[in-house]
Structure formats: C-alpha cells, structure tokens
Amino acid sequence: MNKHAAFKQIYGPWALVTGGSAGIGAAFAWILAERGINLVLIARNPERLEEKAAEIQTQHPNVQIITHALDLSLSDSVASLINLTADLEIGLVVANAAMETSGGFLNSSFSNQQRLIQLNITTPAHLAHHYGRLMRDRKRGGILFVASIAAYGPLPYLANYAASKAYLLSLGEALHYELKPYGVDVLVLSPGLIDTSMAEQTAIDWSLVYAPYRDADSTALAGIRALGRKSSVIPGTTNWLVAFARKYLLTRSLNITLFGHLLRRAITSSRL
C-alpha cells in the first residue's frame, strides 16, 4: 500500500475543511485531494468557494467535493454543518477558519470580539467534540487545529486573537493525549505569518515587526506530515525559534513588554 492509500485509509473517505476557499485552507484541500480524499469545503464567500472547488475538481476528477457557504462565526452554524454531513463519514476535520481583531481591545466593538470568540474558539471546539466522538467510535480519524505562533504568549494589540489561539493550542495538545488510545490523531499547526487575505486586512505593518512570511502550501504540508506523529508543529525555523524563546527563555512580563512594544510601533495609530 502506498503512502497516499494508507493516509486515505486512516483519514478518509471524507475530510471537512473550514476556511477552504483560500490560504491555508485551500492548500489543505489540494493536498487532501491529491491523496484521494473527498472534500467538504466550508467558507463564507460562495463564489470563491465554487471557483476553488472547480479548480481542484479539474485536476482530481475522481474526488467528490461538496461546498457550503457558511459563516462559522454565527452561533447556529455548526448545527447546520452537522446536518449537512450527517450521511458522510468524516475521517479528518481541519479547523482552519479564523478571524483577527488587531489594535486595542477596546477599540473594536464587543460584538466583533464576540464573533472572533465564536469562530476561533467555540466553532473548532464544537467540531472537535462532535466529529471526535464519531472518530473515537470508529477507532480512527484525525483533527487538525490551525492555531498560530501567537498562541505562545500574550500579545498586546492582538489580545483576543492570541488568546483564542492559545486556547486551541492547549485544547489540541490535550486532545492528542486523550484520543490517541482510540486511534484518533490530533495535531495543532501553529504557523507564523502567511501571505493570505487575513494578513492583508490587519491594522499591523508586519514589516516593522521583522516577521517573515511563509507560503500556505508548505505550511499546510507541514501539518499533514506531522499528523499522527506529533501533538503540535511550528513550520519554519524562525517561527520555531520565536515560539521557543517566548515559551522557555523569556519571562511572562518580558514577553508582554517586548512584543507589546513591537506591535505598538507597527500598528495604525488610530487603532491603538
């Protein structure tokens, strides 16, 4: 059995990818299609979603693709998604959809902060709970959370976003241990900056933070390769070194002061 067939046997026949129309989510969709896994792609923009599905289908005509335009920041969205996939055997969940609120915490409406909490925390937790139970019963499957190196310490001016990713990191690493005896693999992928629409929409000038960009394809591939082998992975040497320093070398107070200073000078003044 080749490696793609073995992968499909563990994580197929269907994979659910949130935020699957662009960026890391789309990269995951391509990689999974290459491995012969059918796709349920979820994103807010129906046109972009259909375009991405058509591109993948052209290259992989034997892969079935279901698209569903859905705003996962709404409280009833996961229930809708569960109904959509009730007759499908989802062997892999890639919880990738996320949003960022940059700037001072008080300068964004609480409804916006609440949307972030729903999308970045509640939705992936709900997905993991529902599909994780089904995988546990089948004694196979995988859950992949897309977090961020922002998860490795508090970040002023990205306070809610960093906190939400810290939640995913903690949850995913714990579930890796809990579900391993049942044959279910859980991984947390913690990328740094990726050249995506989220990076473009932020109020932060990342060039002033000296943070390197990494492409979505190699980032997603790092997650696929680490699934079943590790509880978490940080793609890129520089990203790994930053996370290591934040976790093991810097005090919590110095962490906040240093990164608060860096982000304060890089953020749009009106958003402080």
N, C-alpha and C positions, 0 to 999 in steps of 0.2 A: 504494500500500500504506500503510495507516495505521500508526501507531507501535506499536500492540499486535501487529499482524500481523508487523511487522518484528522486534519483540522475540522473538516466538514462533519465527520462522524461525531466529534465531541461537541461542536458548537452549532451544528445545523439542525434542521434544514432551513430555518429562518433566523435572520438577525433583525433586530429593531435598532434603528439609528436615529436619535433625535438631533435636530440641527443638521439634517443630512443633505441640505441643498448647496452648501458652500463650506470652505475652510476645512477644518479637521474632520468634520462630519462627512463631507463629500469624499475626502481622502479615504476614510474608513470604508465608505460604500464601495469605492473602486476596488480596494484590497480584498474585501469580502466577496465581491462578485468574481474576482479572479480565482478565488478558492471555491467557487461554485455554490455559494450560499445565497439563498433567496433573501430579498430585502424588503423591509417595511421602512420607508423613509418618511420622517416627520419634519416639517418646518413650517414657518408662518407664511412664507411667500409662495403661493401656488404656482405662479409662472416659472419662477426659478427652480422650484422643486420638479416640475414636469420636464423642464429642459435638462436637468441633471439626470433624471431617470432615463430620458430618451438617449442621452449620450452613453450611459452605461449599458443600456439595452442593445445599442448598436454594436458595441464591442463584445457583449456577452449575451447573445440571444437566447441561450438556454436557462438563463437566470430569471426567475419571476420577480417582478418589482411592483410593490403596492405603495402608492404615495397618498399622504393625507395631510392637507394643510390644516395646521392646528396651532393655536397659541398656548404653549405649555405653561405660561405664567398665569393662566386662569385656573381657578380652584377646581373646576369640574373637568378639566382637560384629560387627566389621566383615566378617569372613569370612561370617557369616550374612547380613549385609546385601547383600554382593556376590552371594551365591547368589539372594537374593530378587529382585534387579534384573537378573539375567543376561539376560533376554529383553527388557529395556526399554532404550530409547535415552535415557539420562540426559544432557540438554544443560546442566543447571545443578545445581551442588551448593551448598547453603547450609549451611555447617558452623557451626551456631549452638549446639548443646547444650554446656553447660559447668556447672561447679560451682565454688564458692568455699569456701576454708577461711580463716576470719578468726580473728585472735588470734595469740598467739605460736606460731611454727612448731613448737616442741617440745611445745606443749600439745595438739596434735592427734595422734592415732596415726599412725604412718608408713603404715599400710595405707590410711588416709583420704587422706593426702597422695599416696600412690601412685595411688589412684583418680582424683584430680584430674589427675595427670600423664597417665594413660591417656585420660581424657575430653577434657581441654583441649589436649593436645599430640599424643599418639600417634594417636588416632582421626581428627582432622581431617587429619593428615599422611598417614595411610593412605588416607583417602577421596580426597584430592587426587592421590595417586600413582596409585591405580587408575583413577579416572574421568578424571583428567587425561590419561593415556595414550590412552584411548578418544577423548577430545575432540581430542587432537593428531592422531590418525589421521584423524578426520573433518574436521579443519581448521575447527572451530567449537565454541563452548561457553563456559561460564563457571564459575568457582569463586569463592564469596564466603565469606571467613572473618569471623566475628564476634569481634573482639578486644575492646578496652576502652581508655579513656584511661589505665588503669592500666599499659598497655604502655609508656608513655613515660618510665619511670624506676622504680627500686626502691621498694617500698612496705613498710616495716616493718609487721608485723601483718596484712599481706596478701601476705607474701613469695612464697609458692609460686604464688598466683593471678596476681600481677603478672608474675612470671617466665614463667608459661605464656602469658600474653597477649603479652608481648614476643617470645616465640618465634613466635607466629602472625603478628605484625606483620612481623617480619624475613622469615619464610618467604614470606608473601603478597606482599610488595613485590618480593622476588627472583623469585618465580614469574611475577609480572606481566611482568617483563622477559624471562624465559626463554620464556614461552609466547606472547607477543604475535605473533611471526613466524608462528606456526601458527594464528592466528585464534582463540586461546583467551584470554578476558579473565579476569583475576584481580584481585580487589579485597579490601582489608581495611577493614571497617567498625569504627570504634572509638568506641562510644557511651560516655557518662558514665552517671550513674545513671538507671535505667529503673524505672518502677513495676511491678515483677514480683515473683513469689514469692521469687526469689533475694535481692532487696533486703530483703524482709521477714524472711528467715531468718538474716541476718547478725548477728554479735555487735556490730556497729558502729552507733552512733547517728549517722546521717549528718547530722542537723540540726546537730550540734555541729561538723561539718566545713564547713558552709555550702555544701554541694554541691547544685546544682539538679537536680530530676527532669525527665525528658523522657518523652513518651509513646512507646509502642512503635511505633505506626502511622507517625508522621512519621520515626522513626528508620529503620525498615525501608525506607520510601520513599526516604530519602536514599541508602541503599545501592543500591537498584535504579536510581536516576537516575545515580549515579556509575559504575556498572558499565560497562566498556568505554571510559570517559573518563579514569579516574584509577587509580592504584595503591592509594590509601587515602583515606578520608574520615572526618572527625570531625563528627558532627551537633551543631549548637548553637554559638553564638558563644562562650559562656562556656567550654564544653568545649574548643573550639579554642584559646582564649587560654591555658587552663591547660596544655594539651599543648605549645603553642608556648613558654611560659615554661620548662617543665621540660626541653624539648629544646635550646633555644637561649640562654636567659638565665641559668638557674641552674647553678652548678657541681654536679657529681655529689654532692659531700659536702653541700652546702647542700640539695639536693633531698631527700636521705635524712633529714637533720636536721629540716627543716621539715615534711615530710609524716609523718615518724615522730612528731613532737610532736603534730600534729593528730590522728592516728589513735590515739595513746596516750590522749589525753584523751577520745576518743569511744568507746573500746571497753569492753566489760564487764570490770570489774576482775578477775574470776575467769579471764578468758581471756588476760591479759597474759603 
